[in-house]
Amino acid sequence: MLTPTDFNHVFNQSIRVSSPYITLVARKNSFNHPRLGFAIAKKQVKRAHERNRLKRVIRDHFRLAQHELPAIDVIVMARTAAIDIDNAALRQVLDKLWQRLLITQQNKS
């Protein structure tokens, strides 16, 4: 997702699942596949290399998990604590968040 219209669409009437490190905001889309967007603020993650690492790990994890996800748009927001965990722990957090997102999405439908 790239355009502000896409992001505004997701933020309106969305489903949120959170951890102390990451928040996922999701909403159904009209496509046949899930899409991913990032809203990682410089205020939360100050250094560019840290924001880039988070986006790289999350993007790769999404690529591997997207076949399990329904047609939804997902926005990832990171908290300051996310810079302190390593890549393996971040993947575990994402696994749990994807599962909670699926359960919440199914209950809402």
CORFENQUI-V289459 format. One record per backbone hydrogen bond with DSSP energy under -0.5 kcal/mol. CO is the residue of the C=O (numbers start at 1). NH is the residue of the N-H. If there is no record, write none. Layout:
co=CO nh=NH
co=CO nh=NH
This chain:
co=3 nh=7
co=4 nh=8
co=5 nh=9
co=6 nh=10
co=7 nh=11
co=8 nh=12
co=11 nh=13
co=11 nh=14
co=15 nh=26
co=17 nh=24
co=21 nh=79
co=22 nh=19
co=23 nh=77
co=24 nh=17
co=25 nh=75
co=26 nh=15
co=27 nh=73
co=35 nh=74
co=37 nh=76
co=39 nh=41
co=41 nh=44
co=41 nh=45
co=44 nh=46
co=47 nh=51
co=48 nh=52
co=49 nh=53
co=50 nh=54
co=51 nh=55
co=52 nh=56
co=53 nh=57
co=54 nh=58
co=55 nh=59
co=56 nh=60
co=57 nh=61
co=58 nh=62
co=59 nh=63
co=60 nh=64
co=61 nh=65
co=62 nh=66
co=65 nh=68
co=65 nh=69
co=66 nh=69
co=70 nh=72
co=71 nh=29
co=72 nh=35
co=73 nh=27
co=74 nh=37
co=75 nh=25
co=75 nh=77
co=76 nh=39
co=77 nh=23
co=79 nh=82
co=80 nh=83
co=81 nh=84
co=82 nh=85
co=86 nh=90
co=87 nh=91
co=88 nh=92
co=89 nh=93
co=90 nh=94
co=91 nh=95
co=92 nh=96
co=93 nh=97
co=94 nh=98
co=95 nh=99
co=96 nh=100
co=97 nh=101
co=98 nh=102
co=99 nh=103
co=100 nh=104
co=101 nh=105
co=102 nh=106
co=103 nh=107
co=104 nh=108
co=105 nh=109
